[in-house]
Amino acid sequence: MPFLARFRRRPADSTSVQTVADGAYWSSPAEKLLQALHSSPNGLAQSQAELRLKRLGPNVLAASTTSSTWGLLLSQFKSPLVLILIVASVISMFAAEWIDAGVVLTIVLGSTLLGFGQEFIAGNAIEKLRIQVKIHSQVLRDGRAQNQASDAVVPGDVVLLSAGSLIPADGVVLEAKDFFINQAVLTGETFPVEKRPGVVHAQASLSERSNGVFMGTSVSSGTARMLVVQTGPSTVFGQIAGKLALRPALTEFERGIHRFGYLLTRIMLVMVVIVLAINIFMAKPPIDSLLFALALAVGLTPELLPAIVSITLSHGAKRMAKLGVIVRRLNSIENLGAMDVLCTDKTGTLTAGVVALDGAFDAQGQASARVLELAGINAQFQSGLANPLDEAVTSALQKAQVDVRLVHKRDEIPYDFVRKCLSVVVDDPKGCTLITKGALDKVLARCVSVGDGQPLDAAWAQRIDAQFDAWSEQGYRVLGVASRAIDPRSVPYTRDDESALNFEGFLLFMDPPKPDVQKTLLDLAQRGVKLKIITGDNHKVARHVAAAVGLPVNRVVTGRDLLDLGDEALMHIVKEVTVFAEVDPNQKERIILALQKTGHVVGYMGDGINDALALHSADVGISVDTAVDVAKDAADFVLLRKDLDILCEGIDEGRMTFANTLKYILTTISANFGNMVSMAVASVFLPFLPLLASQILLNSFLADIPATTIAGDRVDPESVAQPRHWDTVFIRNYMVVFGLLSSAFDFMAFGVLLWIFQAVPDEFRTGWFIVSLLTQLVIAMVVRTRRPFYRSRPGTGLWVSSAVVLCVALTLPYWPFSPLFGFVPLPASLMLGLVGLTLAYVLAVEVTKKRFYRHAAVKRESAVPTSRQGL
């Protein structure tokens, strides 16, 4: 008791609340916790909660170091090359080379601010989109249940939990009814764990705290009230996230970016060491040689790649939001474009999603008002997750004007995915009755009689099964209804009471296919995306719906079939099977994993509790705004309406985002690699440095300005026609082929400058600066498309910014401040010669591009077929 004695008669301030949270609260009685937290079983007052939120802060995990403005700015300097350049510039200052050092520092700062500005704008845009999809909790405030954003939950709040709820914070259970949570994310326990009110010893481990519930876990079944004790970084999940800096698994695109980065790093290290060593050996100034070598490395580096990726992703996310697709995890956009298999339930995607009760029938198949009444009472009094089936039953009950005002609920046995049924215990003038509704086979297994009390023998079971099969083949979803008189007693009633039932009859539900779904499936197929149905429904219903929407069905695999299949066998059949039926949540996940092992990028679309595992495991998790919280939290994308049409458009946006990111990479490496290699070689043979460090950095900075507009560039239709995946080998080959071509023209430019015009060092550097920048500008226009460049119109931002930089390049030697950079005016004849060389370079790149893609296509067709298409 001394733990709680400190808080008696103390004001409800943030210090007392935090001290409660810091103790072993699970070892104290709930009444004492409520008292210490200045709360009650009916929760906090709204004003009290608002004050506590202001003092303690929102219920969110600690922000990452790069999420703040200063953190984002500082992250721009994390490149070792940038840091070394700054240090080298400072050394230059001590050597009295003030102008050179100042120019280098100014350009480095300009490039850094350019990247920071673009990422800052992109980050703000994405944050505004994420606000549209928030997770909410049912919280008692002022004694009433209110729908509050989960990040506004505070210690002392009382939260109502039911199946599908995400637990918003750490706390204890005040009340529970068959309450099970999935806490594998924290404890690794495979199966849901039951939670109940009580007290646990202070030294209990996380898995031993049977009265404790924790942020990040979810409710599998049952209902409960919890008292919030810890929020945000103070929760168990928050502490783990803070210590380990938890982050989602890398997407395929991110892994590709990393591999590309490692490739460039190796090239840069070799280049810097060799160039520096040779120049020092040739007795060139050490500081100038170091700056030159580092500037070469920076020039090779696509230093704006993080900013370009952020810009393209944010542009894609904003365009997708206009279509009704909210992006929750930004880096998943490329995965959406790469997706080649989409798995989905049928309800609401292939079907209209408007479930109607087509009829209530007794065991003999005759329309029955009694079955409707029993089902209506069950649906009306269940307090778990709202679902379309119960809504359809309740609506039919109201239309039939059945009066249930004299019926009173005594207790409830909640739904779960093992029993697949739900029961309520009610009192009416006739007595106390238990009514069960659920999957037909599960209900029948609990029955001993049928109709007016006849024994449920083999003949009756056969008739019921035959009727069920007939309706299923017509596309009806069939539930069973059963009941029995039960002795009134003190609650709770348990699952053991669902026995010795009398089978009352059937409920038939119809959800017709969408009228335009066949066109949508054709659109997906044209985009290279195969659709597969994964449903818990009866296999005959699933087959009927698949046939109705034009999805070819050569075989339906059921959950029972999966039990007999090993992982290797499943990988063999999963590619061809289009319909999986009667599967449980774990089997859904297993199907997703099998598809991934066969090389597919897999999307999964779901909105229920039983979809959470599959959503987590899929490369692309897709849910809808009306889904349960646990499904929305697991999803990468949330659709504002459950429609495959907007998903098709979202796929196109994902592929456009990927295409524009790749444009920047190909443009940068094809020009930069050749130019930097040429300068490195020239520095060995020339008695002077071919470009000063400041000139290299200025060149790179100017070339990056048009690159920032690539995010909004137009994309050719053929670039989004099929899934595309990151291919490091393709990029390496592209770099080598076009880099060598660029180097060849660089050496031609050297020849023109040295042998034809006999340029002195300053003229050589000026001319080489101009031709180098021109080639980078024009190659961006050529390699941005696989078509001839004149048959693909670039975006307005790209061509306008390129035209501006082109004008700057041609006029820069004549500007008053150009001597600061070591530039001098050039003769008109020399300028014309450089422009002519640039035009010849454009023609050569265009011819090489055509042959390169033709060779790549032949090589891909002759290779062993895989599901993943190269670039």
TADA-V849505 format. One record per run of one state. SS is the DSSP state (H for helix, E for strand, L for the rest). FROM is the first residue (numbers start at 1). TO is the last residue. If there is no record, write none. Layout:
BEGIN
ss->SS from->FROM to->TO
ss->SS from->FROM to->TO
END
This chain:
BEGIN
ss->L from->1 to->1
ss->H from->2 to->5
ss->L from->6 to->13
ss->H from->14 to->22
ss->L from->23 to->24
ss->H from->25 to->27
ss->L from->28 to->29
ss->H from->30 to->36
ss->L from->37 to->43
ss->E from->44 to->44
ss->L from->45 to->45
ss->H from->46 to->56
ss->L from->57 to->68
ss->H from->69 to->75
ss->L from->76 to->79
ss->H from->80 to->94
ss->L from->95 to->97
ss->H from->98 to->130
ss->L from->131 to->135
ss->E from->136 to->141
ss->L from->142 to->143
ss->E from->144 to->149
ss->H from->150 to->152
ss->L from->153 to->157
ss->E from->158 to->162
ss->L from->163 to->165
ss->E from->166 to->166
ss->L from->167 to->169
ss->E from->170 to->182
ss->L from->183 to->183
ss->H from->184 to->187
ss->L from->188 to->192
ss->E from->193 to->194
ss->L from->195 to->205
ss->H from->206 to->208
ss->L from->209 to->211
ss->E from->212 to->213
ss->L from->214 to->217
ss->E from->218 to->230
ss->L from->231 to->231
ss->H from->232 to->234
ss->L from->235 to->235
ss->H from->236 to->244
ss->L from->245 to->251
ss->H from->252 to->281
ss->L from->282 to->285
ss->H from->286 to->300
ss->L from->301 to->304
ss->H from->305 to->323
ss->L from->324 to->324
ss->E from->325 to->327
ss->L from->328 to->329
ss->H from->330 to->338
ss->L from->339 to->340
ss->E from->341 to->344
ss->L from->345 to->350
ss->E from->351 to->351
ss->L from->352 to->355
ss->E from->356 to->362
ss->L from->363 to->366
ss->E from->367 to->367
ss->L from->368 to->368
ss->H from->369 to->381
ss->L from->382 to->387
ss->H from->388 to->399
ss->L from->400 to->407
ss->E from->408 to->413
ss->L from->414 to->420
ss->E from->421 to->428
ss->L from->429 to->430
ss->E from->431 to->439
ss->H from->440 to->444
ss->L from->445 to->446
ss->E from->447 to->450
ss->L from->451 to->453
ss->E from->454 to->455
ss->L from->456 to->457
ss->H from->458 to->473
ss->L from->474 to->476
ss->E from->477 to->485
ss->L from->486 to->494
ss->H from->495 to->497
ss->L from->498 to->500
ss->E from->501 to->510
ss->L from->511 to->512
ss->E from->513 to->513
ss->L from->514 to->516
ss->H from->517 to->526
ss->L from->527 to->529
ss->E from->530 to->534
ss->L from->535 to->538
ss->H from->539 to->548
ss->L from->549 to->555
ss->E from->556 to->558
ss->H from->559 to->563
ss->L from->564 to->566
ss->H from->567 to->573
ss->L from->574 to->578
ss->E from->579 to->581
ss->L from->582 to->584
ss->H from->585 to->597
ss->L from->598 to->601
ss->E from->602 to->605
ss->L from->606 to->608
ss->H from->609 to->617
ss->L from->618 to->619
ss->E from->620 to->624
ss->L from->625 to->628
ss->H from->629 to->634
ss->L from->635 to->636
ss->E from->637 to->639
ss->L from->640 to->643
ss->H from->644 to->685
ss->L from->686 to->692
ss->H from->693 to->707
ss->L from->708 to->709
ss->H from->710 to->712
ss->L from->713 to->716
ss->H from->717 to->720
ss->L from->721 to->727
ss->H from->728 to->756
ss->L from->757 to->760
ss->H from->761 to->783
ss->L from->784 to->788
ss->H from->789 to->791
ss->L from->792 to->795
ss->H from->796 to->814
ss->L from->815 to->815
ss->H from->816 to->821
ss->L from->822 to->827
ss->H from->828 to->862
ss->L from->863 to->871
END
